[in-house]
């Protein structure tokens, strides 16, 4: 009689061990992918904030004006002169927190009117950053036709020095004759006269920490805290940067 081969199979314990190890490996792979995705989204939100602020310098330098043919209704509702012939100028860009959440910004053109007759606007007056003496820049001098809205990506938020939502206001001023730019930045939601004050530019760096979840201060696990910094006397978009990872630790972002 011929012999029959004995069929070997897996025991129940071996099957359970195989399945357990497979599930653990799958969990580890998914967790790694998820963590990497969160880190990339976090960096993307920081870069988006930096780009938005940098873009405002380009708009200010290039005097982007989307108003219609009417002259200067922001400062004088009865002024119906053709655009380019009124005594108003686009003096720069105004950026401020849109609400108290630290997640939204709004930007618009600053419209100013000379406080002196044209024949008294000397070269010195047009090229000094004490322009507040020569231009009427009221709190209402924002062009509602040039508003640019920004919202933090991926649920991230801006955090300030008190570990609370970062609210700030910024003005980028372009001198009409020379085209030179300078910046004014302060924490809080401020109108233009309060922000500019005596005309002295911001002489200290402003750091806007970015948190991956609005309302928190914890960084992404495995990733250093990041921020957007506006350097003193900022006169171009190059002054807006992301400090190297770790440089903000122990200062504002932790």
RACOR-V678009 format. One record per pair of residues at least 4 apart in sequence whose ideal C-beta (glycine too) atoms are under 8 Angstrom apart, sorted by the first residue. I is the first residue (numbers start at 1). J is the second residue. Records with the same first field share a line. If there is no record, write none. Layout:
I: J ; J
This chain:
10: 14 ; 15 ; 18
11: 15
12: 16
13: 17
14: 18
15: 19
16: 20
17: 21
18: 22
19: 23
20: 24
21: 25
22: 26
23: 27
24: 28
25: 29
26: 30
27: 31
28: 32
29: 33
30: 34
31: 35
32: 36
33: 37
34: 38
35: 39 ; 220 ; 221 ; 222
36: 40
37: 41
38: 42 ; 212 ; 220 ; 221
39: 43 ; 220 ; 222 ; 223
40: 44
41: 45 ; 153 ; 154 ; 156 ; 212
42: 46 ; 154 ; 156 ; 210 ; 212 ; 219 ; 220 ; 223 ; 226
43: 47 ; 223 ; 226
44: 48 ; 153 ; 154
45: 49 ; 152 ; 153 ; 154 ; 156 ; 210 ; 212
46: 50 ; 156 ; 210 ; 226 ; 227 ; 228 ; 242
47: 51 ; 242
48: 52 ; 150 ; 152 ; 153
49: 53 ; 150 ; 152 ; 158 ; 208 ; 210 ; 228
50: 54 ; 228 ; 240 ; 241 ; 242
51: 55
52: 56 ; 105 ; 107 ; 150
53: 57 ; 95 ; 170 ; 228 ; 230 ; 237 ; 240
54: 58 ; 237 ; 240
55: 59 ; 237
56: 60 ; 93 ; 95 ; 107 ; 148 ; 170 ; 172
57: 61 ; 93 ; 172 ; 181 ; 234 ; 236 ; 237 ; 240
58: 62 ; 237
59: 64 ; 93 ; 107 ; 109 ; 148
60: 92 ; 93 ; 172 ; 173 ; 174 ; 181
61: 174 ; 179 ; 181 ; 236
63: 90 ; 174
64: 109 ; 146
65: 83 ; 90 ; 109 ; 146
66: 145 ; 146
67: 83 ; 143 ; 145 ; 146
68: 83 ; 145
69: 82 ; 83
70: 79 ; 80 ; 81 ; 82 ; 83
71: 79 ; 80 ; 81 ; 82 ; 83 ; 85 ; 86 ; 88
72: 76 ; 79 ; 81 ; 86 ; 87 ; 88 ; 111 ; 113
73: 77 ; 79 ; 80
74: 88 ; 111 ; 140 ; 141 ; 142 ; 143 ; 144
75: 79 ; 88 ; 111 ; 112 ; 113 ; 136 ; 138 ; 140 ; 141
76: 113
79: 86 ; 88
81: 85 ; 86
82: 86
87: 113 ; 114 ; 118
88: 111 ; 112 ; 113
89: 111 ; 112 ; 113 ; 114 ; 135 ; 176
90: 109 ; 110 ; 111 ; 143 ; 174
91: 110 ; 111 ; 112 ; 131 ; 135 ; 137 ; 173 ; 174 ; 176
92: 109 ; 110 ; 171 ; 172 ; 173 ; 174 ; 181
93: 107 ; 108 ; 109 ; 110 ; 171 ; 172
94: 107 ; 108 ; 109 ; 110 ; 142 ; 169 ; 170 ; 171 ; 192
95: 105 ; 106 ; 107 ; 169 ; 170 ; 171 ; 172
96: 105 ; 106 ; 107 ; 168 ; 169 ; 170 ; 189 ; 190
97: 102 ; 104 ; 105 ; 106 ; 166 ; 167 ; 168 ; 169 ; 189
98: 104 ; 105 ; 106 ; 149
99: 103 ; 104
100: 165 ; 167
101: 157 ; 165 ; 214 ; 215
102: 157 ; 158 ; 159 ; 160 ; 164 ; 165 ; 166 ; 167 ; 214 ; 215
103: 151 ; 152 ; 156 ; 157 ; 158 ; 165 ; 214
104: 149 ; 150 ; 151 ; 152
105: 149 ; 150 ; 151
106: 147 ; 148 ; 149 ; 150
107: 147 ; 148 ; 149 ; 150
108: 142 ; 143 ; 144 ; 146 ; 147 ; 148
109: 142 ; 143 ; 146
110: 137 ; 141 ; 142 ; 143 ; 171 ; 173 ; 192
111: 141 ; 142 ; 143
112: 135 ; 136 ; 137 ; 141
113: 135 ; 136
114: 118 ; 121 ; 134 ; 135 ; 136
115: 133 ; 134 ; 135 ; 136
116: 120 ; 121 ; 125 ; 134
117: 121
120: 125
121: 125 ; 126 ; 134
122: 126
123: 127 ; 177
124: 128
125: 131 ; 133 ; 134
126: 134 ; 175 ; 176 ; 177 ; 178
127: 175 ; 177 ; 178 ; 180
128: 134 ; 175
129: 173 ; 175 ; 182 ; 199 ; 200 ; 201
130: 134 ; 198 ; 199
131: 135 ; 173 ; 175 ; 199
132: 137 ; 193 ; 196 ; 197 ; 198 ; 199
133: 199
136: 141
137: 141 ; 192 ; 193 ; 196
138: 192 ; 193
139: 191 ; 192 ; 193 ; 194
141: 192
142: 192
143: 147
152: 156 ; 157 ; 158 ; 210 ; 214
154: 212
155: 212 ; 213 ; 214
156: 210 ; 211 ; 212 ; 213 ; 214
157: 165 ; 166 ; 210 ; 211 ; 213 ; 214 ; 215 ; 216
158: 165 ; 166 ; 168 ; 208 ; 209 ; 210 ; 211
159: 163 ; 164 ; 165 ; 166 ; 208 ; 209 ; 210 ; 211 ; 217 ; 252 ; 253
160: 164 ; 165 ; 166 ; 167 ; 168 ; 187 ; 208 ; 209 ; 252
161: 187 ; 207 ; 252
163: 217
165: 214 ; 215
166: 187 ; 208 ; 209
167: 187 ; 188 ; 189
168: 185 ; 186 ; 187 ; 188 ; 206 ; 208
169: 185 ; 186 ; 188 ; 189 ; 190 ; 195
170: 183 ; 184 ; 185 ; 195 ; 230
171: 183 ; 184 ; 185 ; 192 ; 195 ; 196
172: 181 ; 182 ; 183 ; 234
173: 181 ; 182 ; 183 ; 184 ; 196
174: 179 ; 180 ; 181
175: 179 ; 180 ; 181
180: 235
181: 234 ; 235 ; 236
182: 201 ; 233 ; 234 ; 235
183: 201 ; 202 ; 230 ; 233 ; 234 ; 235 ; 239
184: 195 ; 196 ; 197 ; 201 ; 202
185: 202 ; 206 ; 230 ; 234
186: 190 ; 195 ; 202
187: 206
190: 194 ; 195
191: 195
192: 196
193: 197
201: 232 ; 233
202: 206 ; 230 ; 232 ; 233 ; 234
203: 232 ; 233
204: 232
205: 229 ; 230 ; 231 ; 232
206: 229 ; 230
207: 227 ; 228 ; 229 ; 243 ; 248 ; 251 ; 252 ; 253
208: 227 ; 228 ; 229 ; 230
209: 217 ; 225 ; 226 ; 227 ; 248 ; 252 ; 253
210: 225 ; 226 ; 227 ; 228 ; 253
211: 215 ; 216 ; 217 ; 218 ; 219 ; 225
212: 216 ; 218 ; 219 ; 220
213: 218
217: 253 ; 254
219: 223 ; 224 ; 225 ; 226 ; 253
223: 245
224: 245 ; 246 ; 249
225: 248 ; 249 ; 253 ; 254
226: 242 ; 243 ; 245 ; 248 ; 253
227: 242 ; 243 ; 248 ; 252 ; 253
228: 240 ; 241 ; 242
229: 240 ; 241 ; 242 ; 243
230: 234 ; 239 ; 240
231: 239 ; 240 ; 241
233: 239
234: 239 ; 240
235: 239
243: 247 ; 248
247: 251
248: 252 ; 253 ; 254
249: 253 ; 254
250: 254
